[in-house]
Amino acid sequence: MPIHANFGATSSLCAIALGSNLSSNLGNSEEIVKAALVYLDSIPRVEVVKISQWYRTKAITGTIARSLDRKVTEIEATEAT
């Protein structure tokens, strides 16, 4: 594991897939995923490192489901010292 320059502690890289096909009081699918990214970045000792482009997958034909909007993000989590 790499040594995190700011804390002198070990850190781990993780990939997280986020997706939504719903709207809510938080907004549409894209706004919901963006809010999740902001939340992840606000967690102590977690840093959002990279975010993929936006992907939209069409719903399966014959269902009432909506298109799925998704992103993949890479985060770095640093262990508490």
PyMOL Python script that loads the backbone (N, CA, C, O; Angstrom):
from pymol import cmd

cmd.read_pdbstr("""\
ATOM      1  N   MET A   1       0.839  -1.183   0.000  1.00  0.00           N
ATOM      2  CA  MET A   1       0.000   0.000   0.000  1.00  0.00           C
ATOM      3  C   MET A   1       0.883   1.244   0.000  1.00  0.00           C
ATOM      4  O   MET A   1       1.933   1.265   0.642  1.00  0.00           O
ATOM      5  N   PRO A   2       0.458   2.275  -0.717  1.00  0.00           N
ATOM      6  CA  PRO A   2       1.270   3.491  -0.756  1.00  0.00           C
ATOM      7  C   PRO A   2       1.201   4.253   0.566  1.00  0.00           C
ATOM      8  O   PRO A   2       0.244   4.120   1.329  1.00  0.00           O
ATOM      9  N   ILE A   3       2.215   5.034   0.813  1.00  0.00           N
ATOM     10  CA  ILE A   3       2.215   5.905   1.989  1.00  0.00           C
ATOM     11  C   ILE A   3       1.579   7.229   1.588  1.00  0.00           C
ATOM     12  O   ILE A   3       2.012   7.857   0.622  1.00  0.00           O
ATOM     13  N   HIS A   4       0.562   7.656   2.319  1.00  0.00           N
ATOM     14  CA  HIS A   4      -0.139   8.909   2.020  1.00  0.00           C
ATOM     15  C   HIS A   4       0.733  10.068   2.481  1.00  0.00           C
ATOM     16  O   HIS A   4       1.123  10.126   3.647  1.00  0.00           O
ATOM     17  N   ALA A   5       1.040  10.983   1.582  1.00  0.00           N
ATOM     18  CA  ALA A   5       1.972  12.078   1.865  1.00  0.00           C
ATOM     19  C   ALA A   5       1.482  12.998   2.982  1.00  0.00           C
ATOM     20  O   ALA A   5       2.289  13.483   3.776  1.00  0.00           O
ATOM     21  N   ASN A   6       0.186  13.245   3.056  1.00  0.00           N
ATOM     22  CA  ASN A   6      -0.331  14.213   4.026  1.00  0.00           C
ATOM     23  C   ASN A   6      -0.392  13.674   5.447  1.00  0.00           C
ATOM     24  O   ASN A   6      -0.214  14.439   6.395  1.00  0.00           O
ATOM     25  N   PHE A   7      -0.634  12.409   5.619  1.00  0.00           N
ATOM     26  CA  PHE A   7      -0.865  11.877   6.949  1.00  0.00           C
ATOM     27  C   PHE A   7       0.243  10.952   7.431  1.00  0.00           C
ATOM     28  O   PHE A   7       0.295  10.639   8.621  1.00  0.00           O
ATOM     29  N   GLY A   8       1.131  10.505   6.550  1.00  0.00           N
ATOM     30  CA  GLY A   8       2.152   9.557   6.955  1.00  0.00           C
ATOM     31  C   GLY A   8       1.573   8.204   7.309  1.00  0.00           C
ATOM     32  O   GLY A   8       2.229   7.415   7.989  1.00  0.00           O
ATOM     33  N   ALA A   9       0.377   7.920   6.869  1.00  0.00           N
ATOM     34  CA  ALA A   9      -0.281   6.646   7.142  1.00  0.00           C
ATOM     35  C   ALA A   9      -0.462   5.894   5.833  1.00  0.00           C
ATOM     36  O   ALA A   9      -0.349   6.475   4.754  1.00  0.00           O
ATOM     37  N   THR A  10      -0.741   4.607   5.932  1.00  0.00           N
ATOM     38  CA  THR A  10      -0.972   3.843   4.713  1.00  0.00           C
ATOM     39  C   THR A  10      -2.347   4.167   4.157  1.00  0.00           C
ATOM     40  O   THR A  10      -3.252   4.566   4.889  1.00  0.00           O
ATOM     41  N   SER A  11      -2.486   3.990   2.855  1.00  0.00           N
ATOM     42  CA  SER A  11      -3.769   4.264   2.219  1.00  0.00           C
ATOM     43  C   SER A  11      -4.067   3.177   1.202  1.00  0.00           C
ATOM     44  O   SER A  11      -3.167   2.459   0.766  1.00  0.00           O
ATOM     45  N   SER A  12      -5.321   3.061   0.831  1.00  0.00           N
ATOM     46  CA  SER A  12      -5.774   2.073  -0.140  1.00  0.00           C
ATOM     47  C   SER A  12      -6.581   2.756  -1.215  1.00  0.00           C
ATOM     48  O   SER A  12      -7.341   3.684  -0.941  1.00  0.00           O
ATOM     49  N   LEU A  13      -6.413   2.290  -2.455  1.00  0.00           N
ATOM     50  CA  LEU A  13      -7.244   2.774  -3.551  1.00  0.00           C
ATOM     51  C   LEU A  13      -8.419   1.834  -3.735  1.00  0.00           C
ATOM     52  O   LEU A  13      -8.256   0.616  -3.664  1.00  0.00           O
ATOM     53  N   CYS A  14      -9.585   2.378  -3.968  1.00  0.00           N
ATOM     54  CA  CYS A  14     -10.810   1.598  -4.145  1.00  0.00           C
ATOM     55  C   CYS A  14     -11.561   2.130  -5.357  1.00  0.00           C
ATOM     56  O   CYS A  14     -11.498   3.323  -5.653  1.00  0.00           O
ATOM     57  N   ALA A  15     -12.262   1.261  -6.050  1.00  0.00           N
ATOM     58  CA  ALA A  15     -13.149   1.677  -7.134  1.00  0.00           C
ATOM     59  C   ALA A  15     -14.581   1.467  -6.671  1.00  0.00           C
ATOM     60  O   ALA A  15     -14.918   0.415  -6.127  1.00  0.00           O
ATOM     61  N   ILE A  16     -15.414   2.462  -6.884  1.00  0.00           N
ATOM     62  CA  ILE A  16     -16.816   2.389  -6.481  1.00  0.00           C
ATOM     63  C   ILE A  16     -17.676   2.728  -7.686  1.00  0.00           C
ATOM     64  O   ILE A  16     -17.470   3.755  -8.332  1.00  0.00           O
ATOM     65  N   ALA A  17     -18.634   1.870  -7.986  1.00  0.00           N
ATOM     66  CA  ALA A  17     -19.581   2.130  -9.074  1.00  0.00           C
ATOM     67  C   ALA A  17     -20.843   2.742  -8.477  1.00  0.00           C
ATOM     68  O   ALA A  17     -21.407   2.209  -7.521  1.00  0.00           O
ATOM     69  N   LEU A  18     -21.277   3.851  -9.040  1.00  0.00           N
ATOM     70  CA  LEU A  18     -22.484   4.538  -8.583  1.00  0.00           C
ATOM     71  C   LEU A  18     -23.467   4.593  -9.736  1.00  0.00           C
ATOM     72  O   LEU A  18     -23.071   4.827 -10.877  1.00  0.00           O
ATOM     73  N   GLY A  19     -24.737   4.383  -9.454  1.00  0.00           N
ATOM     74  CA  GLY A  19     -25.731   4.438 -10.515  1.00  0.00           C
ATOM     75  C   GLY A  19     -27.096   4.826  -9.991  1.00  0.00           C
ATOM     76  O   GLY A  19     -27.386   4.695  -8.802  1.00  0.00           O
ATOM     77  N   SER A  20     -27.929   5.306 -10.900  1.00  0.00           N
ATOM     78  CA  SER A  20     -29.282   5.707 -10.538  1.00  0.00           C
ATOM     79  C   SER A  20     -30.167   5.661 -11.769  1.00  0.00           C
ATOM     80  O   SER A  20     -29.733   6.016 -12.865  1.00  0.00           O
ATOM     81  N   ASN A  21     -31.387   5.232 -11.594  1.00  0.00           N
ATOM     82  CA  ASN A  21     -32.382   5.348 -12.658  1.00  0.00           C
ATOM     83  C   ASN A  21     -33.667   5.969 -12.111  1.00  0.00           C
ATOM     84  O   ASN A  21     -34.749   5.772 -12.664  1.00  0.00           O
ATOM     85  N   LEU A  22     -33.532   6.713 -11.031  1.00  0.00           N
ATOM     86  CA  LEU A  22     -34.685   7.330 -10.384  1.00  0.00           C
ATOM     87  C   LEU A  22     -34.477   8.829 -10.228  1.00  0.00           C
ATOM     88  O   LEU A  22     -33.353   9.324 -10.298  1.00  0.00           O
ATOM     89  N   SER A  23     -35.542   9.521 -10.022  1.00  0.00           N
ATOM     90  CA  SER A  23     -35.490  10.917  -9.617  1.00  0.00           C
ATOM     91  C   SER A  23     -36.063  10.996  -8.210  1.00  0.00           C
ATOM     92  O   SER A  23     -36.888  10.170  -7.819  1.00  0.00           O
ATOM     93  N   SER A  24     -35.623  11.988  -7.456  1.00  0.00           N
ATOM     94  CA  SER A  24     -36.123  12.150  -6.091  1.00  0.00           C
ATOM     95  C   SER A  24     -36.054  13.622  -5.727  1.00  0.00           C
ATOM     96  O   SER A  24     -35.822  14.481  -6.578  1.00  0.00           O
ATOM     97  N   ASN A  25     -36.260  13.897  -4.441  1.00  0.00           N
ATOM     98  CA  ASN A  25     -36.137  15.281  -3.987  1.00  0.00           C
ATOM     99  C   ASN A  25     -34.697  15.780  -4.107  1.00  0.00           C
ATOM    100  O   ASN A  25     -34.453  16.982  -4.000  1.00  0.00           O
ATOM    101  N   LEU A  26     -33.736  14.869  -4.328  1.00  0.00           N
ATOM    102  CA  LEU A  26     -32.342  15.254  -4.555  1.00  0.00           C
ATOM    103  C   LEU A  26     -32.093  15.674  -5.997  1.00  0.00           C
ATOM    104  O   LEU A  26     -31.064  16.278  -6.300  1.00  0.00           O
ATOM    105  N   GLY A  27     -33.029  15.357  -6.888  1.00  0.00           N
ATOM    106  CA  GLY A  27     -32.871  15.730  -8.289  1.00  0.00           C
ATOM    107  C   GLY A  27     -32.990  14.534  -9.210  1.00  0.00           C
ATOM    108  O   GLY A  27     -33.531  13.493  -8.840  1.00  0.00           O
ATOM    109  N   ASN A  28     -32.470  14.704 -10.428  1.00  0.00           N
ATOM    110  CA  ASN A  28     -32.514  13.620 -11.406  1.00  0.00           C
ATOM    111  C   ASN A  28     -31.347  12.656 -11.158  1.00  0.00           C
ATOM    112  O   ASN A  28     -30.568  12.844 -10.223  1.00  0.00           O
ATOM    113  N   SER A  29     -31.233  11.637 -11.994  1.00  0.00           N
ATOM    114  CA  SER A  29     -30.208  10.612 -11.789  1.00  0.00           C
ATOM    115  C   SER A  29     -28.803  11.193 -11.709  1.00  0.00           C
ATOM    116  O   SER A  29     -28.027  10.822 -10.829  1.00  0.00           O
ATOM    117  N   GLU A  30     -28.470  12.097 -12.618  1.00  0.00           N
ATOM    118  CA  GLU A  30     -27.122  12.665 -12.624  1.00  0.00           C
ATOM    119  C   GLU A  30     -26.860  13.469 -11.352  1.00  0.00           C
ATOM    120  O   GLU A  30     -25.772  13.385 -10.781  1.00  0.00           O
ATOM    121  N   GLU A  31     -27.836  14.238 -10.907  1.00  0.00           N
ATOM    122  CA  GLU A  31     -27.678  15.030  -9.681  1.00  0.00           C
ATOM    123  C   GLU A  31     -27.527  14.135  -8.452  1.00  0.00           C
ATOM    124  O   GLU A  31     -26.780  14.462  -7.530  1.00  0.00           O
ATOM    125  N   ILE A  32     -28.236  13.009  -8.441  1.00  0.00           N
ATOM    126  CA  ILE A  32     -28.140  12.069  -7.320  1.00  0.00           C
ATOM    127  C   ILE A  32     -26.733  11.485  -7.240  1.00  0.00           C
ATOM    128  O   ILE A  32     -26.151  11.410  -6.157  1.00  0.00           O
ATOM    129  N   VAL A  33     -26.184  11.071  -8.384  1.00  0.00           N
ATOM    130  CA  VAL A  33     -24.836  10.500  -8.399  1.00  0.00           C
ATOM    131  C   VAL A  33     -23.803  11.565  -8.018  1.00  0.00           C
ATOM    132  O   VAL A  33     -22.862  11.273  -7.280  1.00  0.00           O
ATOM    133  N   LYS A  34     -23.968  12.787  -8.511  1.00  0.00           N
ATOM    134  CA  LYS A  34     -23.053  13.872  -8.135  1.00  0.00           C
ATOM    135  C   LYS A  34     -23.105  14.128  -6.630  1.00  0.00           C
ATOM    136  O   LYS A  34     -22.070  14.369  -6.009  1.00  0.00           O
ATOM    137  N   ALA A  35     -24.300  14.078  -6.039  1.00  0.00           N
ATOM    138  CA  ALA A  35     -24.435  14.268  -4.590  1.00  0.00           C
ATOM    139  C   ALA A  35     -23.712  13.152  -3.833  1.00  0.00           C
ATOM    140  O   ALA A  35     -23.096  13.402  -2.796  1.00  0.00           O
ATOM    141  N   ALA A  36     -23.785  11.929  -4.345  1.00  0.00           N
ATOM    142  CA  ALA A  36     -23.081  10.809  -3.711  1.00  0.00           C
ATOM    143  C   ALA A  36     -21.571  11.024  -3.757  1.00  0.00           C
ATOM    144  O   ALA A  36     -20.871  10.715  -2.792  1.00  0.00           O
ATOM    145  N   LEU A  37     -21.064  11.552  -4.874  1.00  0.00           N
ATOM    146  CA  LEU A  37     -19.629  11.833  -4.990  1.00  0.00           C
ATOM    147  C   LEU A  37     -19.194  12.921  -4.009  1.00  0.00           C
ATOM    148  O   LEU A  37     -18.134  12.817  -3.392  1.00  0.00           O
ATOM    149  N   VAL A  38     -20.006  13.951  -3.870  1.00  0.00           N
ATOM    150  CA  VAL A  38     -19.701  15.020  -2.908  1.00  0.00           C
ATOM    151  C   VAL A  38     -19.678  14.446  -1.494  1.00  0.00           C
ATOM    152  O   VAL A  38     -18.800  14.778  -0.698  1.00  0.00           O
ATOM    153  N   TYR A  39     -20.653  13.580  -1.186  1.00  0.00           N
ATOM    154  CA  TYR A  39     -20.699  12.959   0.137  1.00  0.00           C
ATOM    155  C   TYR A  39     -19.448  12.113   0.382  1.00  0.00           C
ATOM    156  O   TYR A  39     -18.827  12.220   1.439  1.00  0.00           O
ATOM    157  N   LEU A  40     -19.073  11.268  -0.596  1.00  0.00           N
ATOM    158  CA  LEU A  40     -17.874  10.442  -0.435  1.00  0.00           C
ATOM    159  C   LEU A  40     -16.650  11.303  -0.153  1.00  0.00           C
ATOM    160  O   LEU A  40     -15.839  10.977   0.714  1.00  0.00           O
ATOM    161  N   ASP A  41     -16.521  12.394  -0.882  1.00  0.00           N
ATOM    162  CA  ASP A  41     -15.360  13.266  -0.726  1.00  0.00           C
ATOM    163  C   ASP A  41     -15.361  13.999   0.618  1.00  0.00           C
ATOM    164  O   ASP A  41     -14.317  14.481   1.058  1.00  0.00           O
ATOM    165  N   SER A  42     -16.518  14.087   1.271  1.00  0.00           N
ATOM    166  CA  SER A  42     -16.607  14.780   2.565  1.00  0.00           C
ATOM    167  C   SER A  42     -16.250  13.878   3.743  1.00  0.00           C
ATOM    168  O   SER A  42     -16.103  14.363   4.865  1.00  0.00           O
ATOM    169  N   ILE A  43     -16.109  12.588   3.509  1.00  0.00           N
ATOM    170  CA  ILE A  43     -15.789  11.650   4.587  1.00  0.00           C
ATOM    171  C   ILE A  43     -14.319  11.839   4.983  1.00  0.00           C
ATOM    172  O   ILE A  43     -13.443  11.838   4.118  1.00  0.00           O
ATOM    173  N   PRO A  44     -14.045  12.001   6.280  1.00  0.00           N
ATOM    174  CA  PRO A  44     -12.652  12.160   6.711  1.00  0.00           C
ATOM    175  C   PRO A  44     -11.784  10.991   6.235  1.00  0.00           C
ATOM    176  O   PRO A  44     -12.207   9.835   6.278  1.00  0.00           O
ATOM    177  N   ARG A  45     -10.582  11.300   5.786  1.00  0.00           N
ATOM    178  CA  ARG A  45      -9.589  10.332   5.320  1.00  0.00           C
ATOM    179  C   ARG A  45     -10.000   9.628   4.032  1.00  0.00           C
ATOM    180  O   ARG A  45      -9.426   8.595   3.686  1.00  0.00           O
ATOM    181  N   VAL A  46     -10.989  10.172   3.315  1.00  0.00           N
ATOM    182  CA  VAL A  46     -11.370   9.647   1.996  1.00  0.00           C
ATOM    183  C   VAL A  46     -11.238  10.782   1.001  1.00  0.00           C
ATOM    184  O   VAL A  46     -11.735  11.884   1.233  1.00  0.00           O
ATOM    185  N   GLU A  47     -10.569  10.512  -0.101  1.00  0.00           N
ATOM    186  CA  GLU A  47     -10.386  11.519  -1.144  1.00  0.00           C
ATOM    187  C   GLU A  47     -10.816  10.932  -2.481  1.00  0.00           C
ATOM    188  O   GLU A  47     -10.340   9.868  -2.877  1.00  0.00           O
ATOM    189  N   VAL A  48     -11.713  11.621  -3.177  1.00  0.00           N
ATOM    190  CA  VAL A  48     -12.089  11.203  -4.527  1.00  0.00           C
ATOM    191  C   VAL A  48     -10.923  11.567  -5.433  1.00  0.00           C
ATOM    192  O   VAL A  48     -10.551  12.736  -5.539  1.00  0.00           O
ATOM    193  N   VAL A  49     -10.342  10.556  -6.091  1.00  0.00           N
ATOM    194  CA  VAL A  49      -9.146  10.749  -6.901  1.00  0.00           C
ATOM    195  C   VAL A  49      -9.497  10.933  -8.372  1.00  0.00           C
ATOM    196  O   VAL A  49      -8.989  11.847  -9.022  1.00  0.00           O
ATOM    197  N   LYS A  50     -10.357  10.076  -8.899  1.00  0.00           N
ATOM    198  CA  LYS A  50     -10.749  10.128 -10.311  1.00  0.00           C
ATOM    199  C   LYS A  50     -12.231   9.823 -10.432  1.00  0.00           C
ATOM    200  O   LYS A  50     -12.801   9.103  -9.612  1.00  0.00           O
ATOM    201  N   ILE A  51     -12.848  10.382 -11.469  1.00  0.00           N
ATOM    202  CA  ILE A  51     -14.253  10.112 -11.765  1.00  0.00           C
ATOM    203  C   ILE A  51     -14.350   9.814 -13.252  1.00  0.00           C
ATOM    204  O   ILE A  51     -13.809  10.554 -14.074  1.00  0.00           O
ATOM    205  N   SER A  52     -15.031   8.743 -13.596  1.00  0.00           N
ATOM    206  CA  SER A  52     -15.178   8.374 -15.004  1.00  0.00           C
ATOM    207  C   SER A  52     -16.135   9.321 -15.717  1.00  0.00           C
ATOM    208  O   SER A  52     -16.790  10.158 -15.097  1.00  0.00           O
ATOM    209  N   GLN A  53     -16.196   9.169 -17.015  1.00  0.00           N
ATOM    210  CA  GLN A  53     -17.213   9.898 -17.767  1.00  0.00           C
ATOM    211  C   GLN A  53     -18.579   9.331 -17.408  1.00  0.00           C
ATOM    212  O   GLN A  53     -18.679   8.291 -16.758  1.00  0.00           O
ATOM    213  N   TRP A  54     -19.624  10.020 -17.835  1.00  0.00           N
ATOM    214  CA  TRP A  54     -21.005   9.632 -17.553  1.00  0.00           C
ATOM    215  C   TRP A  54     -21.433   8.554 -18.540  1.00  0.00           C
ATOM    216  O   TRP A  54     -21.245   8.717 -19.746  1.00  0.00           O
ATOM    217  N   TYR A  55     -22.001   7.462 -18.055  1.00  0.00           N
ATOM    218  CA  TYR A  55     -22.505   6.391 -18.910  1.00  0.00           C
ATOM    219  C   TYR A  55     -24.011   6.293 -18.747  1.00  0.00           C
ATOM    220  O   TYR A  55     -24.523   6.360 -17.629  1.00  0.00           O
ATOM    221  N   ARG A  56     -24.719   6.137 -19.847  1.00  0.00           N
ATOM    222  CA  ARG A  56     -26.167   5.930 -19.801  1.00  0.00           C
ATOM    223  C   ARG A  56     -26.470   4.636 -20.551  1.00  0.00           C
ATOM    224  O   ARG A  56     -26.101   4.477 -21.715  1.00  0.00           O
ATOM    225  N   THR A  57     -27.145   3.716 -19.869  1.00  0.00           N
ATOM    226  CA  THR A  57     -27.524   2.435 -20.444  1.00  0.00           C
ATOM    227  C   THR A  57     -29.030   2.421 -20.623  1.00  0.00           C
ATOM    228  O   THR A  57     -29.770   2.730 -19.689  1.00  0.00           O
ATOM    229  N   LYS A  58     -29.488   2.068 -21.808  1.00  0.00           N
ATOM    230  CA  LYS A  58     -30.929   2.017 -22.056  1.00  0.00           C
ATOM    231  C   LYS A  58     -31.581   0.931 -21.215  1.00  0.00           C
ATOM    232  O   LYS A  58     -30.967  -0.085 -20.889  1.00  0.00           O
ATOM    233  N   ALA A  59     -32.829   1.171 -20.877  1.00  0.00           N
ATOM    234  CA  ALA A  59     -33.606   0.185 -20.124  1.00  0.00           C
ATOM    235  C   ALA A  59     -33.850  -1.048 -20.986  1.00  0.00           C
ATOM    236  O   ALA A  59     -33.862  -0.969 -22.214  1.00  0.00           O
ATOM    237  N   ILE A  60     -34.043  -2.171 -20.335  1.00  0.00           N
ATOM    238  CA  ILE A  60     -34.348  -3.412 -21.046  1.00  0.00           C
ATOM    239  C   ILE A  60     -35.722  -3.278 -21.685  1.00  0.00           C
ATOM    240  O   ILE A  60     -36.673  -2.847 -21.033  1.00  0.00           O
ATOM    241  N   THR A  61     -35.829  -3.640 -22.946  1.00  0.00           N
ATOM    242  CA  THR A  61     -37.091  -3.547 -23.678  1.00  0.00           C
ATOM    243  C   THR A  61     -38.171  -4.374 -22.990  1.00  0.00           C
ATOM    244  O   THR A  61     -37.917  -5.487 -22.529  1.00  0.00           O
ATOM    245  N   GLY A  62     -39.368  -3.823 -22.928  1.00  0.00           N
ATOM    246  CA  GLY A  62     -40.495  -4.540 -22.342  1.00  0.00           C
ATOM    247  C   GLY A  62     -40.647  -4.333 -20.849  1.00  0.00           C
ATOM    248  O   GLY A  62     -41.522  -4.941 -20.231  1.00  0.00           O
ATOM    249  N   THR A  63     -39.822  -3.493 -20.256  1.00  0.00           N
ATOM    250  CA  THR A  63     -39.955  -3.213 -18.826  1.00  0.00           C
ATOM    251  C   THR A  63     -40.342  -1.756 -18.646  1.00  0.00           C
ATOM    252  O   THR A  63     -40.256  -0.955 -19.577  1.00  0.00           O
ATOM    253  N   ILE A  64     -40.762  -1.430 -17.453  1.00  0.00           N
ATOM    254  CA  ILE A  64     -41.103  -0.034 -17.167  1.00  0.00           C
ATOM    255  C   ILE A  64     -39.896   0.723 -16.613  1.00  0.00           C
ATOM    256  O   ILE A  64     -39.989   1.905 -16.282  1.00  0.00           O
ATOM    257  N   ALA A  65     -38.767   0.025 -16.518  1.00  0.00           N
ATOM    258  CA  ALA A  65     -37.565   0.658 -15.975  1.00  0.00           C
ATOM    259  C   ALA A  65     -37.075   1.779 -16.882  1.00  0.00           C
ATOM    260  O   ALA A  65     -37.263   1.748 -18.098  1.00  0.00           O
ATOM    261  N   ARG A  66     -36.449   2.764 -16.263  1.00  0.00           N
ATOM    262  CA  ARG A  66     -35.851   3.872 -17.005  1.00  0.00           C
ATOM    263  C   ARG A  66     -34.385   3.567 -17.289  1.00  0.00           C
ATOM    264  O   ARG A  66     -33.818   2.621 -16.744  1.00  0.00           O
ATOM    265  N   SER A  67     -33.786   4.375 -18.144  1.00  0.00           N
ATOM    266  CA  SER A  67     -32.362   4.225 -18.430  1.00  0.00           C
ATOM    267  C   SER A  67     -31.555   4.351 -17.140  1.00  0.00           C
ATOM    268  O   SER A  67     -31.932   5.081 -16.224  1.00  0.00           O
ATOM    269  N   LEU A  68     -30.439   3.627 -17.087  1.00  0.00           N
ATOM    270  CA  LEU A  68     -29.567   3.665 -15.919  1.00  0.00           C
ATOM    271  C   LEU A  68     -28.406   4.603 -16.205  1.00  0.00           C
ATOM    272  O   LEU A  68     -27.701   4.440 -17.201  1.00  0.00           O
ATOM    273  N   ASP A  69     -28.208   5.579 -15.338  1.00  0.00           N
ATOM    274  CA  ASP A  69     -27.094   6.509 -15.434  1.00  0.00           C
ATOM    275  C   ASP A  69     -26.055   6.089 -14.409  1.00  0.00           C
ATOM    276  O   ASP A  69     -26.390   5.788 -13.263  1.00  0.00           O
ATOM    277  N   ARG A  70     -24.783   6.069 -14.825  1.00  0.00           N
ATOM    278  CA  ARG A  70     -23.769   5.579 -13.890  1.00  0.00           C
ATOM    279  C   ARG A  70     -22.404   6.203 -14.133  1.00  0.00           C
ATOM    280  O   ARG A  70     -22.100   6.698 -15.218  1.00  0.00           O
ATOM    281  N   LYS A  71     -21.602   6.161 -13.091  1.00  0.00           N
ATOM    282  CA  LYS A  71     -20.210   6.600 -13.100  1.00  0.00           C
ATOM    283  C   LYS A  71     -19.421   5.625 -12.236  1.00  0.00           C
ATOM    284  O   LYS A  71     -19.974   4.957 -11.362  1.00  0.00           O
ATOM    285  N   VAL A  72     -18.134   5.556 -12.494  1.00  0.00           N
ATOM    286  CA  VAL A  72     -17.230   4.819 -11.620  1.00  0.00           C
ATOM    287  C   VAL A  72     -16.254   5.838 -11.064  1.00  0.00           C
ATOM    288  O   VAL A  72     -15.774   6.708 -11.791  1.00  0.00           O
ATOM    289  N   THR A  73     -15.966   5.735  -9.798  1.00  0.00           N
ATOM    290  CA  THR A  73     -15.025   6.664  -9.176  1.00  0.00           C
ATOM    291  C   THR A  73     -13.936   5.894  -8.459  1.00  0.00           C
ATOM    292  O   THR A  73     -14.161   4.787  -7.970  1.00  0.00           O
ATOM    293  N   GLU A  74     -12.775   6.476  -8.399  1.00  0.00           N
ATOM    294  CA  GLU A  74     -11.661   5.911  -7.649  1.00  0.00           C
ATOM    295  C   GLU A  74     -11.460   6.790  -6.425  1.00  0.00           C
ATOM    296  O   GLU A  74     -11.370   8.014  -6.528  1.00  0.00           O
ATOM    297  N   ILE A  75     -11.391   6.147  -5.264  1.00  0.00           N
ATOM    298  CA  ILE A  75     -11.142   6.907  -4.043  1.00  0.00           C
ATOM    299  C   ILE A  75      -9.880   6.385  -3.380  1.00  0.00           C
ATOM    300  O   ILE A  75      -9.463   5.251  -3.615  1.00  0.00           O
ATOM    301  N   GLU A  76      -9.284   7.216  -2.558  1.00  0.00           N
ATOM    302  CA  GLU A  76      -8.158   6.810  -1.735  1.00  0.00           C
ATOM    303  C   GLU A  76      -8.590   6.954  -0.287  1.00  0.00           C
ATOM    304  O   GLU A  76      -8.997   8.032   0.144  1.00  0.00           O
ATOM    305  N   ALA A  77      -8.500   5.866   0.458  1.00  0.00           N
ATOM    306  CA  ALA A  77      -8.885   5.868   1.869  1.00  0.00           C
ATOM    307  C   ALA A  77      -7.625   5.701   2.709  1.00  0.00           C
ATOM    308  O   ALA A  77      -6.850   4.768   2.500  1.00  0.00           O
ATOM    309  N   THR A  78      -7.429   6.597   3.644  1.00  0.00           N
ATOM    310  CA  THR A  78      -6.247   6.579   4.497  1.00  0.00           C
ATOM    311  C   THR A  78      -6.621   6.052   5.870  1.00  0.00           C
ATOM    312  O   THR A  78      -7.614   6.477   6.461  1.00  0.00           O
ATOM    313  N   GLU A  79      -5.822   5.124   6.372  1.00  0.00           N
ATOM    314  CA  GLU A  79      -6.077   4.563   7.696  1.00  0.00           C
ATOM    315  C   GLU A  79      -5.823   5.613   8.765  1.00  0.00           C
ATOM    316  O   GLU A  79      -4.935   6.455   8.636  1.00  0.00           O
ATOM    317  N   ALA A  80      -6.617   5.547   9.817  1.00  0.00           N
ATOM    318  CA  ALA A  80      -6.411   6.450  10.955  1.00  0.00           C
ATOM    319  C   ALA A  80      -5.111   6.079  11.653  1.00  0.00           C
ATOM    320  O   ALA A  80      -4.763   4.903  11.762  1.00  0.00           O
ATOM    321  N   THR A  81      -4.404   7.088  12.119  1.00  0.00           N
ATOM    322  CA  THR A  81      -3.137   6.812  12.817  1.00  0.00           C
ATOM    323  C   THR A  81      -3.299   6.956  14.305  1.00  0.00           C
ATOM    324  O   THR A  81      -2.340   6.762  15.053  1.00  0.00           O
TER     325      THR A  81
END
""", "prot")
cmd.dss("prot")
cmd.show_as("cartoon", "prot")
cmd.util.cbc("prot")
cmd.orient("prot")
